[in-house]
Every structure is written in C-alpha cells, then in structure tokens.
Amino acid sequence: MVWRLGLARFSRRQSALFTRAALPLALAAAFSHAPSAAQEQIPPAPAPNPTAPEQIETAPQPESSPPVKERFLIDRFPDKPSLPPTFAVPIDPLGFTGPGAIYMGARNSMASLDFLDENRLLFTFRVPGLLRRDLTNGDERIERQIRAVVLKLPQGTVEAEAMWTVHDRVRYLWPLKNGHFLLRDRNNLLEGDATLTLKPYLDFPGSLLWLEVDPGEHFLVTNSNEPLKKAADSGEVSTPSTALANVTSDQDSSEDTDHPPDLVVRILRRDSGEVMLVSRVRTAVHLPINSVGYLENLRGQGTEWVLNLSYFTGGSKMLGRVESTCEPDDEFLTEQEILATGCGPSGESILVAMTTAGRTLWRSQAPATEVWPQLAVAANGSRLAWETLDATHSIYTFAHMDASDVKEQSVTVFDAANGDIALVSPVSPILDAGGNVAISPSGRRVALLNAGAIQVFDLPPATPLPAASSGR
C-alpha cells in the first residue's frame, strides 16, 4: 500500500477555500438578527456593504511584545516518555486489541480517549469481529461495534460500560466541557454523559459526515450528505429559507449550476439546534470559528499567508502572517488563541500560535519525517497535544511512504501560552486517525494509550494564557 501525501497532508479534513464575497455576507445576514450572549459583549460592527470597500482592520503587534519563541522538535524517535507516568491502567482486561497492520494508512477511527473530568476517563474502542454490510438503497454501510467504558482514576475502576453500533469507519465521538459528549451515527447526533446514557440530540436529513465545535461551545459546524434526488422529509434539522447562503469555493465552477452538490454545510446553535446558516457545497468545509467570527487564509506574496478574522456581524481584522508552502490549517485553541499549522519548504510542519489581538506567541518546527498531525486541546486551552506518525525519511510530493516506512507514532504536549514542551512520548499501538491522546480539562493531566496501558501523567501548572481581549 502506498500513500501519496504532498498536499494531502491534512487529509483528516480537506479545507474549502472560500470566495471573499459569498461567505462574509451570508454570515452577517445569518447572525445579525440573533446575536449570542458571547457576541452581545462586543459592540456590533456595521453590516457589510457589497458596493463599498470591505471593512478590514489591521492588528499591529503590541509595542511591549516579547520576542517570539522558536521551537524545533527533535528528529529522533522517542523510545519512552520524557516523564515517568504517575500511574497506568492496563487495557487488555478491558477487551482492547490493537488494529492489524492491514489498517495502516486507512485512517479508520479505532478508538477515542477523553477526560470527562479530572478523575474520570471515557475510553471507547472498536470490538473486533465480522463486518456486516447493508446494501439497502445501493449504499454500502459498514456496521461496527464500539465498546465504551468510564474509568475512575487512579484505580482504573469501571464505573459504567456500554456497547454502541456505528455504521462507518470515521470519527464518531466529540467530547464537551460539561462531562458530556456527542456520538455520531448515520443521520443522528446523540448526547451522552458519564452514565453512558444516550439521548437524541439532532437528526439530520442526510448522513452526517463531520462536525466541529467552537471553543466556547456556542456553535456546531456540520457537513452532511444530502442529495437533492434523495431529499429526505425526515430529520428535525431544518433548512430555513432565512439561513440559506451561497457558500462557494475555488473548486466551484459556473458550469456546475445544473448539478447542485450533495454536500451541505450548516452552522447551528449548540444549545437549541437553531440553524444559523445552510449552504450546498462541493467539498467538505472546515470553518474554524469562535463566538464572534471565523478564520480564513488570504494569499500574500510568495509563500506568505495572511490570517484574517472575519466577524459574524460584518467587517474583518488581519491578525498576522504565516510563511507556508501550503495553505495553513487553522484552529481556535481558545476564544483568544489560534494555532496555524503550515508547511516548510521540505514538507516539515510549521506551528504558529497567535492571539486574536494580533500577537504571535511562539513558533515551532517539526522534522519532515513527522506526518499526519492530529491535535488535542485541554478544555481550558492551557495545553495542546500534537501527535504525528514518525517515518524513516522526509515525506513530500515526490517522496511518498508505505507502511514499512512508519516506525512509530509520537506526541508532543505544549504549553499553549509560550510553546514550552511539557511531555514527549511514543504511543502504541499506532492509531493513524488519532483518538489515543487526551488532556484533562485543567491541562494538568495527560492520558496516552501506550505499551499496553492507559498511561496518565500529572504535569505542573501550565503557563497562564495571555489576558483576554475583546478582539475588536
């Protein structure tokens, strides 16, 4: 099996490149009539005027900004954690078995590891067995059994357990800050808690492919497959005319107007399920948002990208610049901090942390042998875990890799405020879709699947995050 990486380095989700006209107007219209509590704290910006120049602010670096810290990750594979684990919970008695080599490179979601609070872990994993295929309506659906256990720490006592059925191979679980979580299967989102009791949350008109949650958990961004020719009348998630928008990307063509795309992107309020924006799109949309706006990358000169924060109520602000040979992958770590992951000239990952006030906090560069990054973030944003596959040689467009080139999977835990490294460790078995790393809500504990156990590390307090800013 050969995997060509190149520009597919972020194949976890392929980002759409939005046109500068369609999305700002659509979002301003969607959010102007019903601002959230978080948005009400910020004076509303005037609605954009399509006949006038776009309102763009520039965020200068504060005069007293300290020098930006540069970090370079080691280019040798760690053979053990940089700190001894505080305790470990064996996973064989729970029924977990690692995936076979045949799954390497398929990016199947095999497990998830998440803190419900500082002393309870939710561990879910695929139970090996025969795959059952349902060919109803000509669609092949793969049924999998997922075992879920809630573990009390440090003893590892099983407090609750359940068996779930899901019908595809991609990510199925997203944690929430209040000890709850969202479980995705087919058209449905279910909400669960530490008892593993599930209750219906949202029912979509078509298969839900992916979702994202903003740091304050005010909104959901969802991608779903809803072909017009198979439009379903069922599903409580609506397509209100007041939220319709025309979100376009660089992959769209004026010749495609007679063939509406099957993919639908929505922004919904998490508390009520109200649809704020809905649009048909031709490629899955990654839309990093916080409570006041969304991020987009604007091309600068050469390899320069300008990170731009566009407000839901109209107007935008340029936050800073990132040098990258590929379009950066942006994430909100908190309401005020962003991590942009770009590419160096040899394919190496470049991490740049900055604030919504326009201040660059730190930069880090990974060896070109570390590929397919996955990100886990503490609920309070104080620490982040950056996980990669570690290969024997540099990986780029003309130097692909196969399974024999992957030597291990490793994780680096950073302080979000300054880029200081708190922990470096291998993880095993290799799970190339992630799900084997978790950070507690406070950022003081890290849990890893490694060496036949869930290893838990107690860390000192993280460096405090930068002071909050209104962002306008």
FENNOR-V681551 format. One record per backbone hydrogen bond with DSSP energy under -0.5 kcal/mol. NH is the residue of the N-H (numbers start at 0). CO is the residue of the C=O. E is the energy in kcal/mol with one decimal. If there is no record, write none. Layout:
BEGIN
nh: <NH/NH>
co: <CO/CO>
e: <E/E>
END
This chain:
BEGIN
nh: <2/3/4/7/8/9/10/12/14/17/18/22/24/25/26/27/28/29/30/31/32/33/39/40/40/41/49/51/55/56/58/59/64/68/70/72/81/85/86/88/89/90/91/93/94/95/102/103/105/108/109/111/113/115/116/119/120/121/122/122/123/123/124/125/126/127/131/132/133/134/137/138/140/140/141/142/142/143/145/146/147/148/149/150/150/151/152/155/156/158/158/159/161/163/165/173/175/178/180/181/182/183/184/187/188/189/190/191/192/195/198/200/201/203/206/207/208/208/209/211/213/214/216/219/220/221/221/222/223/224/225/225/229/230/236/237/242/243/244/246/247/249/251/255/256/258/262/263/264/265/266/267/268/269/272/275/275/276/277/278/280/285/286/289/293/294/295/297/297/299/303/304/305/306/306/307/307/308/309/309/310/311/313/315/316/317/318/318/319/321/323/323/324/328/329/330/332/332/333/337/338/339/339/340/340/341/341/343/346/349/350/351/352/353/354/355/357/359/360/360/361/362/363/364/365/369/370/370/373/375/377/379/380/383/384/385/386/386/387/388/389/390/390/391/394/395/395/398/400/402/404/405/406/406/407/408/409/410/411/412/413/413/414/415/415/416/418/421/421/422/424/426/427/431/433/437/439/442/445/446/447/448/449/449/452/453/454/454/455/456/458/458>
co: <400/1/2/4/5/6/7/9/12/15/247/18/20/21/22/23/24/25/26/27/28/30/35/36/37/38/47/48/53/315/317/57/61/360/362/364/423/455/455/453/87/451/451/90/91/90/99/100/102/168/107/123/121/119/119/116/150/113/120/148/111/121/146/109/144/125/142/130/140/132/134/135/133/138/166/131/140/165/163/124/161/122/159/120/148/156/118/151/151/149/156/149/147/145/143/181/179/175/191/173/189/171/187/184/201/182/198/180/196/192/190/188/188/186/224/185/206/222/222/220/218/288/213/267/211/219/265/209/263/206/223/261/226/227/202/235/239/240/277/244/245/16/248/252/253/255/280/223/278/221/276/219/273/217/268/266/273/266/242/264/262/283/284/292/309/287/307/295/305/303/300/321/297/304/319/295/305/316/293/307/314/291/310/54/308/56/306/316/306/304/302/321/342/340/327/338/330/336/336/353/330/337/351/328/338/339/349/347/343/341/363/339/361/337/358/335/354/357/352/358/352/68/350/70/348/366/368/388/386/384/382/440/377/413/375/411/373/384/409/370/407/368/388/404/367/393/398/395/2/0/401/402/389/404/389/426/387/424/385/422/383/411/419/381/413/381/414/412/419/412/410/408/448/429/430/446/444/439/456/437/454/435/447/452/449/88/447/452/86/445/443/456>
e: <-2.2/-0.5/-0.7/-3.3/-0.9/-0.5/-1.4/-1.8/-0.5/-0.7/-1.1/-0.8/-1.0/-1.9/-2.7/-2.4/-2.1/-2.0/-2.5/-1.5/-0.5/-0.7/-2.0/-0.5/-0.8/-2.1/-0.6/-1.9/-0.8/-3.1/-2.4/-0.9/-1.9/-1.1/-1.9/-2.6/-2.7/-2.1/-1.4/-2.0/-0.5/-1.7/-0.6/-0.8/-1.8/-1.6/-1.7/-1.6/-2.3/-3.4/-0.9/-2.4/-2.2/-2.5/-1.3/-0.9/-2.2/-3.7/-0.6/-2.7/-2.5/-0.5/-2.1/-2.5/-2.8/-0.6/-0.8/-0.5/-1.7/-0.6/-2.0/-1.8/-1.1/-0.6/-0.8/-1.8/-0.6/-3.4/-3.2/-2.8/-2.7/-2.3/-2.6/-3.0/-0.6/-3.0/-2.9/-3.0/-0.9/-3.1/-0.7/-0.9/-2.2/-3.2/-2.2/-2.3/-2.6/-0.9/-1.8/-3.1/-2.9/-3.0/-2.4/-2.6/-2.9/-2.8/-2.6/-2.5/-0.6/-2.2/-2.1/-2.2/-1.8/-3.0/-0.9/-2.5/-0.6/-2.6/-1.6/-2.0/-1.4/-0.5/-1.9/-2.4/-2.5/-0.5/-2.2/-2.4/-2.3/-3.0/-0.7/-3.2/-1.0/-1.6/-2.7/-0.6/-1.4/-0.9/-2.0/-0.7/-0.7/-1.3/-1.7/-1.9/-0.8/-1.8/-0.8/-2.7/-2.8/-2.0/-2.1/-2.4/-2.4/-2.7/-2.6/-3.2/-0.6/-1.4/-2.2/-2.1/-2.3/-0.5/-0.6/-2.2/-2.4/-2.2/-2.0/-0.5/-2.9/-3.1/-2.0/-2.4/-3.4/-0.6/-2.6/-2.7/-0.6/-3.2/-2.7/-0.7/-2.5/-2.5/-1.8/-1.7/-2.3/-3.3/-3.0/-0.5/-1.0/-2.8/-3.1/-0.6/-2.1/-2.5/-0.6/-1.7/-0.6/-2.2/-1.6/-3.2/-2.8/-0.5/-2.9/-2.3/-0.5/-0.6/-3.2/-3.4/-1.8/-2.1/-3.2/-2.5/-2.7/-2.2/-2.1/-2.1/-1.8/-0.5/-2.8/-0.5/-1.2/-3.2/-2.4/-2.4/-2.6/-1.8/-0.6/-2.4/-2.4/-2.1/-2.6/-1.3/-2.0/-1.9/-3.3/-3.0/-2.7/-0.6/-2.3/-2.9/-3.3/-3.0/-0.6/-1.6/-1.8/-0.5/-1.2/-1.8/-1.4/-0.7/-2.0/-1.2/-2.7/-0.7/-1.3/-0.7/-2.1/-2.7/-2.3/-3.1/-2.9/-0.6/-2.8/-2.6/-0.6/-0.5/-2.4/-2.9/-0.6/-1.1/-2.1/-2.6/-1.1/-0.5/-2.3/-2.2/-2.7/-1.5/-2.0/-2.7/-2.4/-2.1/-0.8/-2.8/-1.1/-2.8/-2.7/-0.9/-2.7/-2.9/-3.4/-0.6>
END
